[in-house]
Amino acid sequence: MSDTGERQAEDMTVPRHGRLPKRSATKTYLKLAASVIAVLAVTATSVVAYAAVDLVQSIKPGTELEDEHLLAGVPDIGAMEGGLSFLLVGSDKRPADGSFGDPEEDSAVLNDVTMLLHISQDHSHVEVVSFPRDMIVPVPECPDPVDPESGPLSSMSGVPLNSVLGHGGLGCVVSTISQLTGVPITVAGVVEFNGVAALSEAVGGVEVCLADRVDDDYSGLHLDAGTHSISGYEALAFLRTRHGVGDGSDLGRIASQQAFLASLARTLQSDGTLSDPVKLYSIAKAVLSNMELSNALQNPTTLVSIAKTLQGTDLSKIAFVQYPTEYSDDRTRVLPSDSADAVNAALQADQPLVIDPTAIDNSEFGTVADPAAPPAEAPAEAPATEASAPPAAPLPDDVTGMTGDTVRCAKANEG
C-alpha cells in the first residue's frame, strides 16, 4: 500500500477498545493449575510444580467469542466437525516500556496482521490464510467491549480491516472474518510486539532466506542476502518489514511472513521441539504471557492439543495462502477479488486449499524460490477417498501462497 494509504488507516479515530470481563479467580486458577500439571506431568515431572504455578500466573483474562458455544460437548478440540478455525491477530500497539516509541503517541489499536488458521477435522491438512490489513470489508454488529449492557456496536461498510480491532476488540475482528469467509471461528488470540519476539526465542530461532540485502529503517531490519537464523526483536523486524521487501506493500510483507511461518512449521516438526519439555514450557510461557486469548484457549491443554496437531500434519499439506484481492482504483486499498469465493468455499467444506506453487513467481509482491531447491511442480489432483467429499480442485492461479515444505526467499524492495 502507499504511505498515504497507511497514514489514512493509522489516522483513523479509534473509538475505544474493551475492558475484559472479570472472572472468578480462585475457581479459574484451580482448574488451570490442574490442567497444566496434567500436561506437564507426562513430559517433565521434575519441573511440574514450578511450571504449573508459573504458567497459571501468566494467563491473562479471556475474551468471549460469538461461536465458542460450538465447542460445548466436544471432547477434543481437534475433533471439531468441519475442522477447527483459529484467528490470530497481530496488534501494532507499542509495548508500555517504550522500546518501540511512545505507546500513547506512536501507536493505535490496529490489527496489523490478521490470519486464519484452519485445521481439518481429520488433521490431514492445515491452512493459514492471511488477510491484507488495508482490505476493505463490511463489519457486522459487535458486542460493545467497553459497555456490553449498552447494546451492540453498529455495523459498518467500506472500512479497512485493520481498523476493526480498535472498533470492537478481538471478538469483532473474529465476527468480521467469520462473516467474510462463512466459517465459524471458535478460538482466537491477539499477540503484540513482545509476544512475537518471545515466541521466536522459545523455539530456538527461525531460519529465513533473503534473496538480497534488506535495509529497512522503519522496522529496524538490516540483513545481508543469504540464510539467517533469527529470533527476538530481529524476528519481529523481519515480520514487520514492509518498505524493505517485495513491492513495498502489505501484500509483499505477507509473502515474507508466509516464508517465516513455513520455516517455523518446519522448526516445530524438527529436532523434537514439541516433545522437548523445556521448549514446550517456553512456548506455552511465551504464548500465555504475551497474548490475549479467547476463553477456550485459556486452558493450556488446548494450546498443547493444537500444537500437537500441527506437529503431526505433513508439511506439504500445510498451505499458507494470501486471501485474493485486487487494488482499488487509487491503489491505496484492496478489495476481495472474485477468487475469494473459491477460497471461502474450500474452507467451508473443510477441503484443502490447493495452490499452484508457481503462481507466486509471477506476482510483483511475492518471494522468490530458493536457488538451492528443485523446481516446483504443478499440484496433482487429490485422490478421492471412501465416504469423502469430492477431491478439492486447484484454486485460481491468482491465489498465491506456499506450503510448509517449501523454502522461499524474501526479495528486497528496489524502491
BELFEN-V923320 format. One record per run of one state. SS is the DSSP state (H for helix, E for strand, - for the rest). FROM is the first residue (numbers start at 1). TO is the last residue. If there is no record, write none. Layout:
ss->[SS & SS]
from->[FROM & FROM]
to->[TO & TO]
This chain:
ss->[- & H & - & H & - & H & - & E & - & H & - & H & - & E & - & E & - & E & - & E & - & E & - & H & - & E & - & E & H & - & E & - & H & - & E & - & E & - & E & - & E & - & H & - & E & - & H & - & H & - & H & E & H & - & H & - & H & E & - & E & - & E & - & H & - & H & - & E & - & E & - & E & - & E & -]
from->[1 & 3 & 11 & 25 & 42 & 45 & 59 & 63 & 64 & 68 & 72 & 77 & 80 & 84 & 92 & 111 & 120 & 126 & 132 & 135 & 140 & 142 & 143 & 148 & 151 & 153 & 154 & 156 & 161 & 182 & 187 & 192 & 193 & 203 & 206 & 211 & 214 & 217 & 221 & 224 & 226 & 231 & 232 & 241 & 245 & 246 & 250 & 270 & 273 & 276 & 277 & 291 & 295 & 298 & 300 & 313 & 315 & 318 & 323 & 325 & 328 & 334 & 337 & 340 & 349 & 359 & 363 & 368 & 370 & 401 & 404 & 408 & 411 & 412 & 413]
to->[2 & 10 & 24 & 41 & 44 & 58 & 62 & 63 & 67 & 71 & 76 & 79 & 83 & 91 & 110 & 119 & 125 & 131 & 134 & 139 & 141 & 142 & 147 & 150 & 152 & 153 & 155 & 160 & 181 & 186 & 191 & 192 & 202 & 205 & 210 & 213 & 216 & 220 & 223 & 225 & 230 & 231 & 240 & 244 & 245 & 249 & 269 & 272 & 275 & 276 & 290 & 294 & 297 & 299 & 312 & 314 & 317 & 322 & 324 & 327 & 333 & 336 & 339 & 348 & 358 & 362 & 367 & 369 & 400 & 403 & 407 & 410 & 411 & 412 & 415]
